[in-house]
Amino acid sequence: MRLIVDLLSLLVRGTALMLGLVGASLSVAGLGGLFSDRLDAVTHATPLWLAMGVGAVLFGGLFARQAERWVMVGLGVIAIGACGLLMAPEVSAAWRFKREAAAPGDLKVIQFNAWHENRSPEKSLSWLLAQNADIVVLEEAGGTSWAMVKGLKAAYPFASCPKGRSCEPWIFSRRKILASGRLVRGAPSAWVKIEDPAGDFTVAGVHFVWPVPAGAAGAITRPGRLGGQA
C-alpha cells in the first residue's frame, strides 16, 4: 500500500513539474511576440499556459516538499505572471469599453463568421437580417453556410463579389460599392470603397489565419496593401 501511495505522489509531483516547466517556458516565449512573429503564435494558447501555471502551483504546493515545492510553485508563478502580462491589455480594453449612444449618420457594421459547417444557417441569417446593419462582413461563407450568402445578396443591393462564389470574406452594403479588391492577392481578405454623401470611405474585412503561418496576418494589415480592383 505504501508503494502505491509513493508512486501516486511521484506521479502528481512529476505532473506538477511538467506543467510548471511547459507553462513557464511557453508563456515567457510568448512575450517574445513583441519582436518575433513566430513567438507571437505561441500567445494563441495563453489560457492553456495559464491553466498549466495554476496546476503547477496547486499540485506542487499540496504534494511537494521543501526545495521541490518551491521549484514547482515558482515555475507556476512565472507562468501565471507571464500570462498576466500577455492578457492584461485585452482585459483592460474590455473593462474600459463603454458603448456610446447612436448618433445621426452612424454606420452599423457587423463582422460575422458564418462557419462553413454551420448547422443552422437559417437562424444565423435571420439574426443578421434582424440587426438591420448598413454593412455586413461575412467570413467562411461556404459549404452549408452558402444559404446565408444567398439571403444577404437578396437583402443587400451591393456586394463585394456580385458574380462569383469564391469570395473570402464577402462584404454586403446598403450603399453603393464603387470599387473592391483584396488586400493581398490570394489572402483571406477584401476591401470595398463605398459611396457616401459625406465622403467616400473604405471598409476592409480580414479572416486571419490561426495561428500560423507566422506573420501572415501582419502582411495583410501593413499600410499600403490595398489593391486589386474588382
Secondary structure, DSSP 8 states (H G I E B T S, - for coil): -HHHHHHHHHHHHHHHHHHHHHHHHHHHHHHGGGT-HHHHGGGGGHHHHHHHHHHHHHHHHHH--HHHHHHHHHHHHHHHHHHHHHHHHHHHHHHH-------TT---EEEEE--TT-S-HHHHHHHHHHHT-SEEEEES--GGGHHHHHHHHHH-SEESSSS-S--SSEEEESS-EEEEEBSSTTSSEEEEEE--TT--EEEEEE---SS-STTHHHHHHSTT--B---
